[in-house]
Amino acid sequence: MNDAPTPADHPLLITDFLYRARDMFGDKEIVDHIDGEEVFRYTYRDYAERVLRLASALVEAGVRPGDRVGTLAWNHRRHLELYLAVPLAGAVLHTINIRLSPDEIAYIVDHADDAMIFADPSLADLLSVASERRPDMPVVLIDPEGESLDAERTLDSMVASAAPLASPVPRRDDDLAVLCYTSGTTGSPKGVGYLHKSLYLHTMAACLADGHAISERDRALLVVPMFHANAWGVPFAALMTGASQILPGPHPTPAHIAALIEKERVTYTGMVPTVAVDLLAHVRGAGTDLSSLRALVLGGSTPAISLIRDLEELGVPVFQGWGMTEISPMATFSRPPAATDDDPQRRWELIRKQGRLLPGLQWKLVDDDGNVMPHDGISRGEVLIRGPWVATSYYNADHPDKFADGWLRTGDIGVIDEHGYLTIVDRTKDLIKSGGEWISSVALEEALLEDPAVHEAAVVSVPHPRWQERPVAYVVGDADIDVEAVGARLAERVPRWWLPEKIVVVDELPRTSVGKLDKRRLREQAAGTPDLWEATTPKNSPVPVPHRDS
């Protein structure tokens, strides 16, 4: 008789991270802040006690294995408690995007069939439509820090009334642990379910030395919203390794982020490039000390090389990660090799690439006909990816166009060089086909960002009566930016037929709920611009520039 243990005897469950944090790193801290001011500080030991009580209260409230429990909350300690309490109760944590409209949230809540939702009082109005549609769905308010709530049941009252959960509700590692919806920029939001096993393996990858390298020595500041792909998985990585966590609360401004880094001696944080641009501007003016940082990770969109350079010249090591909600979300990490230590320019160029594939994942580039393209740094194709933490379908929805034979079609057009570094050159939906030839919107944006007068840039396609599509550029720049001069300088860096029909100066670029450029809104704005194809425009207004037959 063979008594050897089978893999089923040792399931990979994210709930194990709680006990590890309590038993091995019980004195490490979780710190809550609001508006840059500390409001609460406790240890992983205290955190685990509250989590176990909350999990017990969920079971007592009727939450059953596999039920979806929603959260509509900012980045704070009680939200972090729900991160583990819900899976410990056997349920599925459904983090809801707080920047969606009530109608969009109602759609997501209906689609997920949430059994219960925990909401910050300041966000509860966003559930108005969902509550009308689902009057029997309990909505539990999350107690504001330092304030009391006049409510029959709140998160804190549930914690206070329950004994700690004796043991986790039994689950397999191929059971769902978390459900996260895409931001819906290309149609209705789509649900992505994360298994216990897939999140466990993703967490281990996040802690690799050539990844985020999160360890017990770290003090991680969670700037990325906790509703967005588990804040890039950092809360789970911090729990597993014993890293302290600092939570910035609602609406963290660049000034608050900088103050927290200095005060709490933060070693690790991540953010979208737009936030990093504002953070850099604040630090330059205020002289804030960021010397504690060993890693500032950028993601969501490609940063300008000038941003990387300027941060690193301030002494802040910068890295970049690439992924998507369907990849839990991390696929690559851009950590330059040791050979670039004495070559800052080469280092910055490699950081700006999306990086190398993490162990455990596989990828390939395919052209429009499905042919696999070589990794030669020149050939481009759509990036397809698969692996243990890559989705193979959407939650309760069929999208065969997105998944093919176990591969996820990312929609990103990329180039992979002979050393395995990925460079995203565009999105399939953002490529511009003009007169039968392709124009890369990303390459045009990069060229615009080389201009010292341009701070941010976005390029979109619009229909054209002769060329089918033409690019239009939107830029944020200096107060006295001269678009004619920008267009002339751009003509020195790109083929003339790539030049945008118009360069439009705006105060800010529209962003999605997770901080990415919202090109759909820009395309709609460009398509609705009167007289877009007029030959002349007044000085200092959006200007047409020549295309290839000029």
C-alpha positions in Angstrom: 0.0 0.0 0.0 1.4 3.4 -1.0 0.9 6.0 1.8 2.9 8.7 0.1 1.0 12.1 0.1 -0.6 13.2 -3.1 -0.8 16.8 -4.3 -4.4 17.0 -3.1 -3.0 16.5 0.5 -1.1 19.8 0.2 -3.3 22.3 -1.7 -1.9 25.7 -2.5 -4.3 28.0 -0.7 -3.8 31.8 -0.3 -5.4 31.5 3.1 -2.1 29.9 4.3 -0.5 33.3 4.0 -2.5 34.6 6.9 -1.2 32.0 9.3 2.4 32.4 8.0 2.2 36.2 8.6 0.8 35.7 12.1 3.2 32.9 13.2 6.4 34.1 11.6 6.0 37.8 11.3 3.5 38.7 14.0 5.2 41.9 15.0 5.4 43.4 11.5 3.1 46.4 10.9 0.1 47.4 8.9 -0.3 51.2 8.9 -3.5 53.1 7.9 -3.3 56.7 6.7 -5.8 59.3 5.6 -4.7 62.5 3.8 -1.1 61.6 4.6 -1.7 61.4 8.4 -1.4 58.1 10.4 -4.8 57.0 11.8 -4.1 53.4 12.9 -1.2 51.0 13.3 -1.3 47.4 14.3 0.6 44.1 13.8 0.1 41.0 11.7 -0.8 39.2 14.9 -3.6 41.7 15.6 -4.6 41.6 11.9 -4.9 37.8 11.9 -7.2 37.9 15.0 -9.6 40.3 13.3 -9.5 38.4 10.0 -10.4 35.1 11.8 -13.3 36.8 13.6 -14.6 38.4 10.4 -14.4 35.1 8.6 -16.4 33.4 11.4 -18.9 36.2 11.2 -19.3 35.7 7.5 -20.1 32.0 8.0 -22.6 32.9 10.7 -24.2 35.4 8.4 -25.0 32.7 5.9 -22.1 33.1 3.4 -21.5 29.7 1.9 -18.5 28.1 0.0 -18.2 29.6 -3.5 -20.5 32.6 -2.7 -19.2 35.9 -4.1 -18.7 38.6 -1.5 -18.1 42.1 -3.0 -16.0 44.9 -1.7 -16.4 48.6 -2.7 -13.6 50.2 -0.8 -10.5 52.3 -0.8 -7.0 51.1 0.2 -7.2 50.7 4.0 -6.7 48.0 6.7 -10.3 46.8 6.8 -10.3 46.2 3.0 -7.1 44.2 3.6 -8.9 42.2 6.3 -11.6 41.3 3.8 -8.8 40.1 1.4 -8.2 37.1 3.6 -11.5 36.8 5.6 -13.6 36.1 2.6 -11.5 33.2 1.2 -11.1 31.8 4.8 -14.9 31.7 4.9 -14.8 29.6 1.7 -16.2 32.4 -0.4 -14.8 34.4 -3.4 -13.5 37.9 -2.9 -15.0 40.2 -5.6 -13.3 43.6 -5.6 -15.5 46.1 -7.3 -14.1 49.1 -9.3 -15.0 52.2 -7.3 -14.7 54.4 -10.4 -17.4 52.8 -12.4 -20.9 54.3 -12.7 -23.8 52.9 -10.6 -25.2 51.2 -13.7 -21.9 49.6 -14.5 -21.5 48.4 -10.9 -25.1 47.0 -11.0 -24.2 45.1 -14.1 -21.1 43.6 -12.4 -22.9 42.8 -9.2 -25.6 41.0 -11.2 -23.2 39.1 -13.3 -21.2 38.0 -10.3 -24.4 37.3 -8.4 -22.9 38.7 -5.2 -24.3 37.4 -2.0 -23.1 40.3 0.1 -21.2 43.5 -0.4 -19.0 45.5 2.0 -18.9 49.2 1.2 -17.2 52.3 2.5 -19.9 54.8 3.5 -18.5 57.4 1.1 -19.0 54.9 -1.8 -22.3 53.4 -0.8 -24.3 55.6 -3.1 -22.6 53.8 -6.0 -24.7 50.8 -5.1 -28.0 52.6 -5.6 -28.9 50.8 -8.8 -27.5 47.4 -7.7 -29.5 47.6 -4.4 -32.7 48.4 -6.3 -32.2 45.4 -8.5 -31.2 43.1 -5.6 -33.2 44.3 -2.6 -32.4 41.2 -0.6 -28.6 41.5 -1.0 -27.0 42.7 2.3 -24.8 45.7 2.1 -22.5 46.0 5.1 -20.9 49.4 5.8 -17.2 49.5 6.6 -16.5 51.6 9.6 -14.7 54.8 8.8 -11.4 55.2 10.7 -12.0 57.2 13.9 -15.7 57.5 13.3 -18.8 55.6 14.4 -21.6 54.4 12.2 -25.3 54.5 13.0 -26.0 51.1 11.4 -27.3 47.8 12.8 -24.5 45.8 11.2 -21.0 47.1 10.2 -17.8 45.3 9.6 -16.5 46.1 13.1 -19.6 44.9 14.8 -19.3 41.6 12.9 -15.7 41.3 14.1 -16.7 42.1 17.7 -19.6 39.6 17.8 -17.8 36.5 16.5 -15.3 34.1 17.9 -12.2 33.4 15.8 -12.7 30.9 13.0 -11.4 27.6 14.3 -10.2 26.4 10.9 -10.7 27.6 7.3 -13.7 26.4 5.4 -12.3 23.5 3.3 -11.5 24.5 -0.2 -9.5 22.9 -3.1 -6.7 24.9 -4.7 -8.6 24.8 -8.0 -11.5 26.6 -6.4 -12.0 30.3 -7.1 -10.5 32.7 -4.5 -10.9 36.1 -6.1 -13.0 37.6 -8.9 -12.0 40.8 -10.6 -13.6 42.5 -13.6 -11.9 44.3 -16.5 -12.5 48.0 -16.7 -14.8 47.6 -19.7 -13.0 49.8 -22.2 -14.0 47.5 -25.1 -17.5 46.6 -24.1 -19.1 45.3 -21.0 -16.7 44.5 -18.1 -15.6 40.9 -18.1 -15.0 38.8 -15.0 -11.7 37.1 -14.5 -11.6 34.4 -11.8 -8.4 33.7 -9.9 -8.0 30.2 -8.4 -6.3 29.7 -5.0 -3.5 27.8 -6.8 -3.0 30.4 -9.5 -2.8 33.3 -7.0 -0.4 31.2 -4.8 2.0 30.7 -7.7 1.6 34.3 -8.9 2.5 35.5 -5.4 5.7 33.4 -5.4 6.6 34.8 -8.8 6.1 38.3 -7.4 8.7 37.6 -4.7 11.5 36.4 -7.1 14.7 38.4 -7.0 14.2 39.3 -10.7 10.6 40.2 -10.1 9.2 42.6 -7.5 11.6 41.0 -5.0 9.2 41.6 -2.1 10.7 40.3 1.2 10.5 40.6 4.9 12.8 43.6 4.8 10.3 45.7 2.8 7.8 48.3 3.8 5.3 48.3 0.9 3.1 51.3 0.1 -0.1 50.2 -1.7 -0.8 53.0 -4.2 -2.3 50.8 -6.9 -6.1 50.5 -6.1 -7.0 47.3 -4.2 -9.9 46.8 -6.5 -7.6 46.5 -9.5 -6.1 42.9 -9.9 -5.4 42.7 -6.2 -3.3 45.8 -6.2 -0.9 43.9 -8.6 -0.8 41.1 -6.1 1.4 43.0 -3.6 -0.9 42.5 -0.5 -0.6 38.7 -0.9 3.2 39.0 -1.5 3.6 41.1 1.6 1.7 38.7 3.7 3.6 35.7 2.5 7.0 37.3 3.1 6.2 39.4 6.2 6.7 42.8 4.6 5.0 45.6 6.4 2.2 47.3 4.5 1.3 51.0 4.5 -2.2 51.9 3.2 -2.8 55.5 2.0 -6.6 55.6 2.3 -8.9 57.6 -0.1 -7.6 59.9 -2.7 -3.8 59.8 -2.1 -2.3 62.8 -3.7 1.4 63.0 -4.9 2.1 65.1 -1.8 0.6 62.5 0.5 2.5 59.7 -1.3 5.8 61.5 -1.0 5.2 62.2 2.7 4.3 58.6 3.4 7.5 57.4 1.6 9.6 59.7 3.7 7.8 59.2 7.1 7.3 55.4 6.9 10.6 54.7 5.2 8.8 52.9 2.4 11.1 50.6 0.4 8.7 49.5 -2.3 5.8 51.0 -4.2 4.1 50.8 -7.6 2.0 53.2 -9.6 1.0 54.1 -13.2 3.4 56.6 -14.9 0.9 59.5 -14.7 1.1 59.3 -10.9 4.8 59.1 -11.0 5.0 62.2 -13.2 3.1 64.1 -10.6 5.1 62.6 -7.7 8.4 63.6 -9.4 7.1 67.2 -9.9 6.1 67.4 -6.2 9.4 66.0 -4.9 11.4 68.4 -7.0 9.5 71.3 -5.5 9.3 70.1 -1.9 12.6 68.3 -1.6 11.0 65.2 -0.1 13.4 62.4 0.9 12.8 59.3 -1.2 16.1 57.6 -0.3 14.4 54.7 1.4 12.9 53.4 -1.9 14.7 50.4 -3.4 12.0 50.0 -6.1 9.4 52.2 -7.7 7.6 49.9 -10.2 5.7 51.4 -13.1 2.9 49.7 -14.9 -0.3 50.2 -16.9 1.3 52.1 -19.7 4.8 52.7 -21.1 6.7 55.4 -19.2 8.8 58.1 -21.0 12.5 57.4 -20.8 12.9 60.9 -19.4 10.7 60.0 -16.4 12.8 56.9 -15.7 16.0 59.0 -16.0 14.8 61.8 -13.8 13.6 59.5 -11.0 16.8 57.5 -11.1 18.9 60.6 -11.0 17.0 61.4 -7.8 18.3 58.1 -6.5 15.0 56.2 -7.0 15.5 52.8 -8.6 12.8 52.4 -11.3 11.4 49.2 -12.8 8.5 48.3 -15.1 6.1 45.4 -15.1 3.7 44.4 -17.8 0.5 42.3 -17.5 -3.3 42.5 -17.5 -6.3 41.6 -15.4 -6.4 38.2 -17.2 -2.8 37.5 -16.1 -3.5 38.0 -12.4 -1.9 40.6 -13.5 1.8 40.1 -13.8 3.5 38.6 -16.8 6.9 40.3 -17.2 9.3 42.4 -15.2 11.9 44.7 -16.5 15.0 44.5 -14.3 18.2 45.4 -16.2 21.0 42.8 -16.1 24.2 43.4 -14.2 26.0 44.3 -17.4 24.2 47.7 -17.4 25.2 48.8 -13.9 27.9 51.1 -15.4 25.8 52.2 -18.4 22.8 54.3 -17.1 21.5 55.1 -20.6 21.4 51.4 -21.5 19.8 50.7 -18.2 17.0 53.3 -18.8 16.4 51.9 -22.3 15.9 48.4 -20.9 13.7 49.5 -18.0 11.5 51.2 -20.6 11.0 47.8 -22.3 8.3 45.6 -20.8 10.9 43.1 -19.7 11.4 39.4 -19.6 8.8 36.7 -19.1 8.4 35.4 -15.5 9.2 31.7 -14.9 6.2 29.5 -15.3 4.7 31.4 -18.3 5.1 30.8 -22.0 4.5 33.3 -24.9 4.7 33.7 -28.6 4.2 36.3 -31.2 1.8 35.7 -34.1 1.0 37.7 -37.2 -2.4 38.3 -38.7 -2.4 34.9 -40.3 -1.4 33.1 -37.1 2.2 32.5 -38.1 4.7 32.4 -35.2 7.2 35.3 -35.5 10.8 35.1 -34.5 12.3 36.8 -31.4 14.7 38.9 -33.3 14.0 42.4 -32.0 12.4 43.3 -35.4 9.5 41.0 -36.2 6.2 42.1 -34.6 3.1 40.2 -33.8 0.3 39.9 -31.2 1.5 38.6 -27.9 -0.1 35.3 -26.9 0.5 34.0 -23.4 -0.3 31.0 -21.2 0.6 29.6 -17.8 -0.7 28.6 -14.4 -1.9 32.1 -13.5 -3.3 33.1 -17.0 -7.0 33.0 -17.5 -8.3 30.5 -20.0 -11.9 31.9 -20.1 -14.0 34.7 -18.6 -16.3 34.1 -15.7 -19.6 32.9 -17.0 -19.0 34.3 -20.5 -17.8 32.9 -23.8 -15.2 35.0 -25.7 -13.6 32.5 -28.2 -11.9 35.5 -29.9 -9.9 36.1 -26.7 -8.8 32.5 -26.0 -7.3 30.1 -28.5 -6.1 26.5 -27.6 -5.1 27.5 -24.1 -3.5 30.7 -25.2 -4.7 34.2 -24.1 -4.7 36.7 -26.9 -3.5 39.8 -25.1 -4.4 42.3 -27.9 -0.9 43.8 -27.5 1.4 44.0 -30.5 5.0 43.4 -29.5 8.5 42.7 -30.4 10.8 40.3 -28.5 14.5 40.6 -28.8 17.1 37.8 -28.8 17.6 38.3 -25.0 13.9 37.8 -24.3 13.0 41.5 -23.7 9.5 42.4 -24.7 8.6 45.8 -26.2 4.9 46.6 -26.7 4.6 48.7 -29.8 0.8 49.0 -29.9 -2.6 47.6 -29.1 -4.4 45.8 -31.9 -7.3 48.2 -31.6 -4.9 51.3 -31.6 -2.9 50.6 -34.7 -3.6 53.1 -37.5 -3.9 51.9 -41.1 -3.5 54.8 -43.4 -3.5 54.3 -47.1 -2.9 50.6 -46.7 0.2 51.1 -44.4 0.4 50.7 -40.6 1.3 53.5 -38.2 2.1 52.7 -34.6 0.3 55.1 -32.2 2.8 54.1 -29.5 5.8 55.0 -31.6 4.2 58.3 -32.4 3.6 58.9 -28.7 7.2 58.1 -27.9 8.4 60.5 -30.5 6.2 63.3 -29.2 7.5 62.6 -25.7 11.0 63.3 -26.8 10.0 66.9 -27.3 10.9 69.0 -24.2 7.7 70.9 -24.4 5.5 67.8 -24.3 4.8 66.2 -20.9 2.2 63.6 -22.0 0.9 62.4 -25.3 -1.8 60.2 -26.8 -2.4 59.3 -30.4 -5.6 57.9 -31.8 -7.0 57.1 -35.3 -10.0 58.8 -36.9 -11.7 58.0 -40.2 -10.4 60.0 -43.2 -12.2 60.5 -46.5 -9.1 59.6 -48.6 -6.6 57.6 -46.4 -9.2 55.5 -44.5 -7.6 56.5 -41.1 -5.2 59.2 -40.0 -3.6 59.9 -36.6 -4.6 62.8 -34.3 -2.4 63.6 -31.4 -3.4 65.0 -28.0 -0.6 66.5 -25.8 -0.2 68.0 -22.4 2.7 70.4 -22.4 4.3 73.6 -21.2 2.0 76.6 -20.7 3.4 78.3 -23.8 3.6 75.2 -26.0 3.7 76.0 -29.7 2.1 73.2 -31.6 3.5 74.3 -34.9 7.0 74.0 -33.5 6.2 70.6 -31.9 4.9 69.4 -35.3 8.1 70.6 -37.0 10.3 68.9 -34.5 8.3 65.7 -34.8 8.8 65.8 -38.6 12.5 65.3 -37.9 11.9 62.1 -35.9 9.2 60.2 -37.9 8.3 59.6 -41.5 6.3 62.5 -42.8 3.3 60.4 -43.7 3.1 59.4 -40.0 2.6 63.0 -38.9 -0.7 63.6 -37.1 -3.4 65.6 -39.0 -3.7 67.7 -35.8 -1.9 68.2 -32.6 -4.4 69.2 -29.9 -3.2 70.7 -26.7 -5.3 69.7 -23.6 -5.0 70.3 -19.9 -5.1 66.6 -19.2 -5.6 63.3 -20.9 -8.7 61.2 -20.1 -7.9 58.1 -18.0 -9.7 54.8 -17.4 -10.6 53.8 -13.8 -7.2 52.2 -13.4 -5.2 55.1 -14.7 -4.6 54.0 -18.3 -5.1 56.3 -21.2 -8.7 56.2 -22.3 -8.3 56.2 -26.1 -11.9 55.3 -26.7 -12.9 58.7 -25.3 -10.2 60.4 -27.3 -11.3 58.7 -30.5 -14.9 59.8 -29.9 -13.7 63.3 -29.2 -11.6 63.4 -32.4 -14.3 62.0 -34.5 -16.7 64.7 -33.3 -14.2 67.5 -33.9 -15.8 70.0 -36.5 -13.9 70.6 -39.8 -11.2 68.1 -38.8 -9.9 67.9 -42.4 -9.8 71.7 -43.1 -6.5 72.7 -44.7 -5.9 75.6 -42.5 -6.6 76.6 -38.9 -5.9 79.7 -36.8 -2.5 80.0 -35.1 -2.2 78.3 -31.7 -5.2 76.1 -32.4 -4.9 72.4 -33.4 -2.9 72.4 -36.6 -2.9 70.0 -39.6 0.5 68.7 -40.6 1.4 67.2 -44.0 0.9 63.5 -44.8 2.8 61.4 -47.2 1.7 63.0 -50.5 2.5 66.6 -49.3 
